[in-house]
Amino acid sequence: MAQAARRERTGPVSFSGISDVGLVKSFSYIGGRWQAAGSGASFAVTDPSTGGELGHVAQLSAAESATAVDEAAAAFPAWSGLLPQERSRLLRRWFDLMVAAREDLARIMTQEQGKPLSEARGEIDYAAAFIEFYAEEAKRPNIESVTSHLPDAEMEVWREPVGVAALVTPWNFPSAMITRKAAAALAAGCTVVVHPSGETPYSALALAELAERAGIPAGVFNVVTGKAPEIVEPWTMDTRVRALSFTGSTEIGRLLYRQSADTMKRLVMELGGHAPFIVFADADLDQAVEEAVKAKFATSGQDCLGANRFFIERPVYDAFCEKLAAATKALTVGAGLEDRDIGPLMNEKAVQKQESHVADALEKGARLLVGGKRHDAGPLFFQPTVLANVPDDALIMHEETFGPVAAIAPFDTEDEALTRANATDYGLVAYLHTQDPRRIYRASRTLQFGMVAVNRTKVTGAPIPFGGFKQSGIGREGARLGMEAFMEVKYVCRDWA
């Protein structure tokens, strides 16, 4: 009866096309139990395509957030003490269940986040790949022998899990940003507390349901929903939380950095981006345009990897502008479940930012080639937009747009292009198109970005170290490096005399 009463307080959910309704959860998942807020508080989650309410999710308090750390800390000794092969087996089971639930997970994501259904399916594949990868890596952090520099001594280096890890994730990739962090932490032997964005909590809670079905023990994987300041701040101050991994804005990243200083946590932060897309005259122009569309308009432009500034060598500048404008004009716009090319933006603030950047660029002399205003598909839709002749002092050349607006400017020399590309506080990814192998080497060396994509757009995946330079963050996610923030290095020196 009590459980039924609590479920009634969260209200009904209205997702469509979900075959396994058990994946749609409205409560936090703490210590192996589905938990409503003690106060009965909840918050609404809406579909950005329609504005319709999908349901209400439990809004937990700071005190209830602290109980998640209690549960994770209590579960840590047993989880870290498991044989790595056993942690690997459980992660593999989680991966298998996620693959089997692919369509339902994608439909949940599309309805709460808005991205086209085909993109949501792609994200589920991407997210599951991290669990599969770290299921294997769980078996590999071996003890290393060190050649002794002391007589009668034997030396070893051990890697041990740090303890409880706090994971704070954004709304634009609501599944992949959780699995990229959580799978690495769990493989290392850590237990985790996860705070998903309040705009996309259902994807996180579905992952918790699958983790429970996979047999991951109570307290090992916890998801706490509510307002970010109330949920996350207690974690930053708790000495039992030994690592914090955050994906989001640089502004919030700085705040979490400061809040975590007193407890000296391990930090991994994947923050903002401001990616340049550079095309030299010797590039395959049609390929460059095709990749430009992918780099700019995936996730409706709401991607930290999204190309923001397009620098095109002058001999091919007019042709590139014409081709990109034509390709952009051909993009379809509509609700996520309609699976068009472009879906809605996440909220009204995001739409207003597109309007502001376009108006500012035009006022400063840019030329509008395509789009430039809201789309009639709904209040949160914005037309795919291309601006040419955008001056360097325009806002869009200095701020991350995070939407479907491309800003193009010409350049004359290689040094000029690379200097302008580097003229930003951010350094996540850069896109480079040229056929000259020597230029590829020079530019890749010169570009101050953590990742460089040459003649292609997609570069991410579980085996690669994802992360940026400068204000784009610290640390790396993915690859074997992704486990380092969640592991301590212990040196043991034994006297055999």
C-alpha positions as CSV (number, residue, x, y, z in Angstrom):
1,M,0.0,0.0,0.0
2,A,2.8,2.4,0.9
3,Q,4.5,1.8,-2.4
4,A,1.3,2.3,-4.3
5,A,0.7,5.6,-2.5
6,R,4.2,6.8,-3.3
7,R,3.8,5.9,-6.9
8,E,0.6,7.9,-7.1
9,R,2.4,11.0,-5.8
10,T,4.7,11.0,-8.8
11,G,1.8,10.9,-11.3
12,P,1.3,8.9,-14.4
13,V,3.9,8.7,-17.2
14,S,3.0,9.1,-20.9
15,F,5.8,7.7,-23.0
16,S,4.7,6.1,-26.2
17,G,5.9,3.0,-28.0
18,I,7.6,1.4,-25.0
19,S,7.3,-2.3,-24.9
20,D,9.0,-2.9,-21.5
21,V,7.2,-0.4,-19.3
22,G,9.3,-1.6,-16.4
23,L,12.1,0.6,-17.7
24,V,10.2,3.8,-17.0
25,K,10.9,4.7,-13.4
26,S,9.9,7.8,-11.5
27,F,11.9,7.3,-8.3
28,S,15.6,7.5,-7.4
29,Y,17.5,4.3,-7.1
30,I,19.5,4.1,-3.8
31,G,20.9,1.1,-2.1
32,G,19.0,-1.3,-4.4
33,R,15.6,0.4,-3.6
34,W,13.4,2.7,-5.6
35,Q,13.0,5.8,-3.4
36,A,10.6,8.7,-3.5
37,A,11.3,12.0,-1.9
38,G,10.4,11.9,1.8
39,S,8.7,15.2,1.3
40,G,6.7,13.8,-1.6
41,A,8.3,16.5,-3.9
42,S,8.6,15.8,-7.6
43,F,9.4,17.7,-10.7
44,A,7.9,17.5,-14.2
45,V,9.7,16.2,-17.3
46,T,8.5,17.4,-20.7
47,D,8.9,16.4,-24.3
48,P,10.7,19.3,-26.0
49,S,9.1,18.3,-29.3
50,T,5.6,18.9,-28.1
51,G,5.8,20.6,-24.7
52,G,3.7,17.8,-23.3
53,E,4.3,16.4,-19.9
54,L,5.9,13.0,-19.8
55,G,5.7,12.5,-16.0
56,H,7.0,13.5,-12.6
57,V,10.2,12.3,-11.1
58,A,11.1,12.3,-7.4
59,Q,12.9,15.4,-6.2
60,L,15.2,14.3,-3.3
61,S,16.7,16.5,-0.7
62,A,20.3,17.1,0.3
63,A,19.9,14.8,3.2
64,E,18.5,12.0,1.0
65,S,21.4,12.6,-1.4
66,A,23.8,12.0,1.4
67,T,22.2,8.6,2.1
68,A,23.2,7.6,-1.4
69,V,26.8,8.0,-0.4
70,D,26.1,6.0,2.8
71,E,24.9,3.1,0.6
72,A,27.7,3.4,-1.9
73,A,30.3,3.5,0.9
74,A,28.8,0.5,2.6
75,A,28.8,-1.4,-0.7
76,F,32.4,-0.5,-1.6
77,P,34.3,-3.1,0.4
78,A,32.4,-6.1,-1.1
79,W,32.4,-4.7,-4.6
80,S,36.1,-3.8,-4.6
81,G,36.9,-7.2,-3.1
82,L,35.2,-9.1,-5.9
83,L,37.5,-10.9,-8.3
84,P,37.9,-8.7,-11.4
85,Q,36.4,-11.5,-13.5
86,E,33.2,-11.3,-11.5
87,R,32.9,-7.5,-11.9
88,S,33.5,-8.1,-15.6
89,R,30.8,-10.7,-15.8
90,L,28.2,-8.4,-14.2
91,L,29.2,-5.5,-16.5
92,R,28.9,-7.8,-19.5
93,R,25.4,-8.8,-18.3
94,W,24.4,-5.1,-18.0
95,F,25.7,-4.6,-21.6
96,D,23.7,-7.5,-22.9
97,L,20.5,-6.2,-21.3
98,M,21.1,-2.7,-22.7
99,V,21.5,-4.0,-26.2
100,A,18.3,-6.1,-25.9
101,A,16.4,-3.0,-24.7
102,R,17.9,-0.7,-27.4
103,E,14.6,0.4,-29.0
104,D,12.9,1.1,-25.7
105,L,15.9,3.1,-24.4
106,A,16.0,5.1,-27.6
107,R,12.3,5.9,-27.4
108,I,12.6,7.1,-23.8
109,M,15.6,9.2,-24.8
110,T,13.9,10.8,-27.8
111,Q,10.8,11.7,-25.9
112,E,12.6,13.4,-23.0
113,Q,15.6,14.8,-24.9
114,G,14.2,15.5,-28.4
115,K,16.9,14.1,-30.6
116,P,15.8,12.2,-33.7
117,L,15.1,8.5,-33.1
118,S,17.9,7.3,-35.3
119,E,20.3,9.4,-33.3
120,A,19.0,8.1,-30.1
121,R,19.5,4.5,-31.3
122,G,23.0,5.5,-32.2
123,E,23.6,6.9,-28.7
124,I,22.3,3.7,-27.1
125,D,24.9,1.7,-29.2
126,Y,27.6,4.2,-28.2
127,A,26.6,4.0,-24.5
128,A,26.5,0.2,-24.4
129,A,29.9,0.1,-26.1
130,F,31.5,1.7,-23.0
131,I,30.1,-1.0,-20.7
132,E,31.3,-3.8,-23.1
133,F,34.8,-2.2,-23.3
134,Y,35.2,-1.7,-19.5
135,A,33.9,-5.2,-18.9
136,E,37.1,-6.4,-20.5
137,E,39.3,-3.7,-19.0
138,A,38.1,-4.7,-15.5
139,K,40.4,-7.8,-15.8
140,R,43.5,-5.9,-16.8
141,P,44.8,-3.5,-14.1
142,N,47.5,-5.8,-13.0
143,I,50.3,-5.4,-10.5
144,E,53.5,-4.2,-12.1
145,S,57.0,-5.2,-11.0
146,V,59.6,-2.5,-10.7
147,T,63.3,-3.1,-11.2
148,S,64.8,-2.5,-7.8
149,H,67.4,0.2,-7.2
150,L,67.9,-0.9,-3.6
151,P,69.8,-4.1,-2.5
152,D,67.7,-6.9,-1.1
153,A,64.4,-5.2,-2.0
154,E,61.5,-6.2,-4.2
155,M,59.2,-3.6,-5.6
156,E,55.7,-3.6,-6.9
157,V,53.1,-1.0,-8.1
158,W,49.5,-1.8,-7.3
159,R,46.3,-0.2,-8.6
160,E,43.4,0.1,-6.2
161,P,40.0,1.7,-6.5
162,V,39.7,5.1,-4.9
163,G,36.3,4.5,-3.2
164,V,33.0,6.2,-3.9
165,A,32.8,8.1,-7.2
166,A,30.2,10.9,-7.9
167,L,29.1,11.2,-11.5
168,V,27.2,14.3,-12.7
169,T,25.8,14.1,-16.3
170,P,24.2,16.4,-18.8
171,W,21.0,16.2,-20.9
172,N,22.4,16.1,-24.4
173,F,23.7,12.6,-24.1
174,P,21.7,11.2,-21.2
175,S,22.8,7.6,-21.5
176,A,26.3,7.7,-23.0
177,M,27.7,10.2,-20.5
178,I,26.6,7.9,-17.7
179,T,28.0,4.7,-19.0
180,R,31.3,6.3,-20.1
181,K,31.9,7.3,-16.5
182,A,30.1,4.5,-14.6
183,A,31.5,1.6,-16.5
184,A,35.0,2.8,-16.0
185,A,34.5,3.4,-12.3
186,L,32.7,0.1,-11.7
187,A,35.4,-1.8,-13.6
188,A,38.0,-0.1,-11.4
189,G,36.2,-1.4,-8.3
190,C,34.5,1.9,-7.3
191,T,30.9,2.3,-6.3
192,V,29.0,5.3,-7.8
193,V,26.4,7.9,-7.1
194,V,25.0,9.4,-10.3
195,H,23.1,12.7,-10.7
196,P,21.5,13.0,-14.1
197,S,20.1,16.2,-15.6
198,G,16.7,17.1,-14.4
199,E,15.6,17.5,-18.0
200,T,16.5,13.8,-18.9
201,P,16.2,11.7,-15.7
202,Y,14.3,8.8,-17.3
203,S,17.2,7.5,-19.4
204,A,19.4,7.3,-16.2
205,L,16.7,5.5,-14.2
206,A,16.2,3.0,-17.0
207,L,19.9,2.2,-16.8
208,A,19.5,1.7,-13.1
209,E,16.7,-0.8,-13.7
210,L,18.9,-2.7,-16.2
211,A,21.8,-2.7,-13.7
212,E,19.5,-4.2,-11.1
213,R,18.4,-6.9,-13.5
214,A,22.0,-7.6,-14.4
215,G,22.7,-8.4,-10.7
216,I,24.9,-5.5,-9.9
217,P,24.7,-5.5,-6.1
218,A,22.7,-3.0,-4.1
219,G,24.6,0.2,-3.3
220,V,27.0,-0.2,-6.2
221,F,25.2,1.9,-8.8
222,N,22.9,4.7,-7.3
223,V,20.9,7.3,-9.2
224,V,19.7,10.4,-7.3
225,T,17.2,12.8,-9.0
226,G,16.4,16.3,-7.9
227,K,17.8,19.8,-8.1
228,A,21.6,19.8,-8.9
229,P,22.7,22.1,-6.0
230,E,20.9,20.1,-3.4
231,I,22.1,16.7,-4.8
232,V,25.7,17.4,-5.8
233,E,26.9,19.9,-3.2
234,P,26.8,17.4,-0.4
235,W,28.9,15.0,-2.5
236,T,31.6,17.6,-3.1
237,M,32.0,18.1,0.6
238,D,31.9,14.5,1.6
239,T,35.3,13.0,2.2
240,R,34.0,9.5,1.3
241,V,33.5,10.7,-2.2
242,R,37.0,10.3,-3.6
243,A,36.4,11.1,-7.2
244,L,34.0,13.4,-9.1
245,S,33.4,13.2,-12.9
246,F,31.3,16.0,-14.5
247,T,30.2,16.7,-18.0
248,G,28.6,20.1,-18.6
249,S,29.4,23.8,-18.9
250,T,32.7,25.3,-18.0
251,E,31.0,27.6,-15.6
252,I,29.5,24.8,-13.5
253,G,32.8,22.8,-13.9
254,R,34.6,25.7,-12.2
255,L,32.1,25.7,-9.4
256,L,32.4,22.0,-8.7
257,Y,36.2,22.4,-8.9
258,R,36.1,25.0,-6.1
259,Q,33.6,23.0,-4.0
260,S,35.7,19.9,-4.2
261,A,39.0,21.5,-3.2
262,D,38.7,21.1,0.5
263,T,38.3,17.3,0.2
264,M,41.0,16.9,-2.5
265,K,39.0,14.7,-4.9
266,R,40.1,13.2,-8.1
267,L,38.4,15.3,-10.8
268,V,37.5,14.5,-14.4
269,M,35.7,17.3,-16.2
270,E,34.5,17.4,-19.8
271,L,33.4,21.0,-20.3
272,G,32.6,23.3,-23.1
273,G,33.8,23.3,-26.7
274,H,34.2,25.8,-29.5
275,A,35.4,23.6,-32.4
276,P,36.9,25.0,-35.5
277,F,36.3,23.4,-38.9
278,I,39.1,24.2,-41.3
279,V,38.9,23.5,-45.0
280,F,42.0,24.0,-47.3
281,A,41.7,24.5,-51.0
282,D,43.2,21.1,-51.7
283,A,40.4,19.3,-49.8
284,D,37.8,17.1,-51.3
285,L,35.1,19.8,-51.2
286,D,32.1,17.5,-51.5
287,Q,33.4,15.4,-48.6
288,A,34.2,18.4,-46.6
289,V,30.6,19.7,-47.0
290,E,29.2,16.3,-46.1
291,E,31.3,16.1,-43.0
292,A,30.5,19.7,-42.1
293,V,26.8,18.9,-42.0
294,K,27.5,16.0,-39.6
295,A,29.8,18.1,-37.4
296,K,27.4,21.0,-37.1
297,F,23.9,19.5,-37.1
298,A,24.1,16.2,-35.2
299,T,22.0,16.4,-32.0
300,S,20.5,19.5,-33.5
301,G,23.8,21.2,-32.8
302,Q,23.6,20.5,-29.1
303,D,26.9,18.7,-28.8
304,C,30.2,19.8,-27.2
305,L,31.9,18.4,-30.3
306,G,29.8,20.4,-32.6
307,A,31.6,22.6,-35.1
308,N,31.1,26.2,-34.3
309,R,33.5,28.2,-36.5
310,F,34.1,27.3,-40.1
311,F,37.3,28.7,-41.7
312,I,37.5,28.1,-45.4
313,E,40.5,28.9,-47.7
314,R,39.5,31.7,-50.0
315,P,39.9,29.9,-53.4
316,V,37.1,27.5,-52.4
317,Y,35.2,29.8,-50.1
318,D,32.3,30.7,-52.3
319,A,31.8,27.1,-53.5
320,F,31.9,25.8,-50.0
321,C,29.3,28.3,-48.8
322,E,27.0,27.5,-51.7
323,K,27.3,23.8,-51.2
324,L,26.8,23.9,-47.4
325,A,23.8,26.3,-47.8
326,A,22.2,23.9,-50.2
327,A,22.8,20.8,-48.0
328,T,21.5,22.7,-44.9
329,K,18.4,23.8,-46.7
330,A,17.7,20.2,-47.6
331,L,17.7,19.1,-43.9
332,T,14.3,18.1,-42.5
333,V,13.0,19.4,-39.1
334,G,10.5,17.8,-36.9
335,A,9.7,15.9,-33.7
336,G,12.1,13.3,-32.5
337,L,9.8,10.3,-33.0
338,E,9.3,11.5,-36.6
339,D,13.0,10.9,-37.0
340,R,13.8,14.0,-39.1
341,D,17.3,15.4,-39.4
342,I,16.9,18.2,-36.9
343,G,14.8,18.0,-33.7
344,P,14.0,20.6,-31.1
345,L,16.3,22.4,-28.8
346,M,16.2,21.6,-25.1
347,N,14.6,24.7,-23.8
348,E,13.6,28.3,-24.5
349,K,17.0,29.7,-23.3
350,A,18.7,27.6,-26.0
351,V,16.4,29.0,-28.7
352,Q,17.0,32.6,-27.6
353,K,20.8,32.0,-27.8
354,Q,20.5,31.1,-31.4
355,E,18.5,34.2,-32.1
356,S,21.0,36.3,-30.2
357,H,24.0,34.9,-32.1
358,V,22.3,35.3,-35.5
359,A,21.2,38.9,-34.8
360,D,24.6,39.9,-33.5
361,A,26.4,38.4,-36.5
362,L,24.1,40.1,-39.0
363,E,24.5,43.4,-37.3
364,K,28.3,43.1,-37.6
365,G,28.2,42.4,-41.3
366,A,27.6,38.7,-41.7
367,R,25.4,37.4,-44.6
368,L,22.5,35.1,-44.0
369,L,22.4,32.2,-46.5
370,V,19.9,29.8,-45.0
371,G,17.5,29.9,-42.0
372,G,18.0,32.4,-39.3
373,K,14.8,32.2,-37.2
374,R,12.5,29.9,-35.3
375,H,10.9,27.0,-37.2
376,D,7.2,26.6,-37.4
377,A,7.4,22.9,-36.1
378,G,7.1,24.2,-32.6
379,P,8.3,26.7,-30.0
380,L,11.7,25.0,-29.4
381,F,12.6,24.4,-33.0
382,F,15.1,26.6,-34.8
383,Q,15.8,26.6,-38.5
384,P,19.2,25.1,-39.6
385,T,21.1,28.2,-40.3
386,V,24.2,29.2,-42.3
387,L,25.9,32.6,-41.9
388,A,28.7,33.7,-44.3
389,N,31.4,36.4,-43.9
390,V,31.1,36.2,-40.1
391,P,33.6,38.7,-38.6
392,D,35.9,37.6,-35.8
393,D,34.3,40.0,-33.3
394,A,30.9,38.4,-33.6
395,L,29.6,36.6,-30.5
396,I,29.3,33.3,-32.3
397,M,33.0,33.3,-33.0
398,H,33.7,33.5,-29.2
399,E,30.8,31.6,-27.6
400,E,29.6,28.1,-27.9
401,T,26.3,28.3,-29.8
402,F,25.1,24.8,-28.9
403,G,22.5,24.9,-31.7
404,P,22.0,24.5,-35.5
405,V,23.8,27.7,-36.6
406,A,27.0,27.5,-38.7
407,A,29.3,30.6,-38.9
408,I,31.6,30.7,-42.0
409,A,34.6,33.0,-42.6
410,P,37.4,33.0,-45.2
411,F,41.2,32.7,-44.6
412,D,44.2,33.2,-46.9
413,T,47.2,31.4,-45.2
414,E,47.8,28.3,-43.2
415,D,49.2,30.3,-40.3
416,E,46.2,32.6,-40.3
417,A,43.8,29.7,-40.2
418,L,45.5,27.9,-37.3
419,T,46.0,31.1,-35.3
420,R,42.3,32.0,-35.6
421,A,41.3,28.4,-34.8
422,N,43.4,28.5,-31.6
423,A,42.1,31.9,-30.6
424,T,39.7,30.5,-28.0
425,D,39.8,29.5,-24.3
426,Y,38.4,26.1,-25.3
427,G,40.2,23.1,-26.8
428,L,38.1,20.0,-27.1
429,V,38.1,19.1,-30.8
430,A,39.2,20.5,-34.1
431,Y,38.2,19.4,-37.6
432,L,40.7,19.6,-40.5
433,H,40.2,19.0,-44.2
434,T,43.2,18.8,-46.5
435,Q,44.9,16.3,-48.7
436,D,48.5,17.5,-48.0
437,P,50.1,15.0,-45.5
438,R,52.7,17.5,-44.4
439,R,50.0,20.1,-43.6
440,I,48.0,17.4,-41.8
441,Y,51.1,16.8,-39.6
442,R,51.8,20.5,-39.1
443,A,48.3,21.5,-38.3
444,S,47.7,18.5,-36.0
445,R,50.7,19.6,-34.0
446,T,49.8,23.2,-33.9
447,L,46.1,22.9,-33.1
448,Q,45.6,23.3,-29.3
449,F,42.8,20.7,-29.0
450,G,42.6,17.4,-27.2
451,M,41.3,15.7,-30.3
452,V,41.8,16.4,-34.0
453,A,39.6,14.9,-36.7
454,V,41.2,14.8,-40.2
455,N,39.0,14.5,-43.2
456,R,36.2,13.0,-41.1
457,T,33.8,13.9,-38.2
458,K,33.3,10.8,-36.1
459,V,36.3,10.1,-33.9
460,T,34.8,9.1,-30.6
461,G,34.3,5.7,-29.1
462,A,35.1,3.5,-26.1
463,P,38.7,2.8,-27.0
464,I,39.8,6.4,-27.4
465,P,40.8,9.0,-24.7
466,F,38.1,11.7,-24.8
467,G,38.9,15.1,-23.4
468,G,40.2,18.6,-24.1
469,F,42.8,21.3,-23.4
470,K,42.4,24.6,-21.6
471,Q,38.9,25.5,-20.5
472,S,37.5,22.3,-22.1
473,G,38.3,20.3,-19.1
474,I,40.8,18.0,-17.2
475,G,41.3,14.3,-17.4
476,R,40.2,11.8,-20.0
477,E,37.3,9.5,-20.4
478,G,37.2,6.3,-22.4
479,A,40.2,4.0,-23.2
480,R,42.3,2.6,-20.4
481,L,43.0,6.2,-19.4
482,G,39.4,6.5,-18.4
483,M,40.0,4.2,-15.4
484,E,42.9,6.3,-14.0
485,A,40.8,8.8,-12.1
486,F,39.1,6.0,-10.3
487,M,42.3,4.2,-9.2
488,E,45.0,4.9,-6.7
489,V,48.6,3.9,-7.3
490,K,50.2,2.1,-4.3
491,Y,53.9,1.4,-4.2
492,V,55.1,-1.6,-2.1
493,C,58.8,-2.2,-1.3
494,R,59.6,-5.4,0.5
495,D,62.9,-6.2,2.2
496,W,64.1,-9.7,1.4
497,A,67.3,-9.5,3.5
